[in-house]
Amino acid sequence: MNKIITNSPLSKISTGSLALLLMLTIAVIFWIAHHFRNYYDPKRLIKSYAIFFLPLLAVGLLLHIQVVLIVGIYLAGVFLLVFRSNHYFYGR
């Protein structure tokens, strides 16, 4: 059983780099939602988060994270951004 786990590609993923990329994404999401809290046009919010993909991809590739995981973190960030921006838009 131990040999199966050590030969798995999932066991070779650097969790420190993955956690760093996830924390960077969450920090940017909170900043974007806070920055655009007074603008009720979602185009600016979506555009700024779409632009964030290129630096996220570059940092992820520098940290040797697979592209599939980077895209997964980015898409998960979309859901967090939607719920966080709703906090500012409807929480008044």
N, C-alpha and C positions, 0 to 999 in steps of 0.2 A: 504494500500500500504506500509506503514512504517513497519508493522508487517512482511510482505513478505520479505522485504529487510533485516531486523534484523535476520530472521530465515535462511537466505541463508548461505550456507557454504562459499561462496566467501567473505562475509562480515567479516569473522573471520580470514582472512589471515593477518598476520602482514606485513604491507607494509614497515616498517622500516627494518626489517630483509631481506625482499625480495630485497629491494633497495641496501642494504649492500652486499648481495651476487652477485647482478648484477654488482655493481661497482668493486668488487673483481675480477670477471671474466673479465671485460673489462681491468682492469689494468694488469692482467696476459697475456691477449691476446696481448696487446701493447708491453709488455716486451718480450714475445716469438717472436713476429714478428721482433722486433728491434734486439734481440739477434742473430737470425739466418738470418739476412739480407745479409750476405756475403756468405752464404751456399746456393747453388742453388739446392741441393737435398732436396725435400720436406719430405723425410722420417724422418729426425730429427725434423722438425716442427710438423709433425703429431704425432710422438712418444711422444714428450714433452707435447703436448696438451692432448693426451690420458692419460698420467700419471697424469695430473692435475685433472682428474675426481675424483680420490679417495679423495684428500683433499677437493675438492668442495663438494662432497657428505657428508663427515664428518662434515664440517662447516655448511652445510645446515641442517643436522639432529640435530646438536647442537642448531641451531637457530629455530628449530621446523618448518621447511619448508617441505611441502609435496614432496615426491620423484618425482612426476610428474612435479612439477615446477622446481626442480633442474635439471632434465633431459632436460626440455625445455630451461632453461637458458644455459645449456651446448651446446645443438644443435644450438641455436641461436648464440652462441659464435663461432661455426665452420664457419658460414658465415662471421662473422666479421673478423675472423682470415684470411680467404682466401682473402678477399678484402684488408685487411691491409698488408698482405705479398706481394700481387701484387703491392702495392704502392712502396715497397722497390725493388722488382725484376724488374719492368718495368718502374719505375718513373725516370730513369736516362737518 
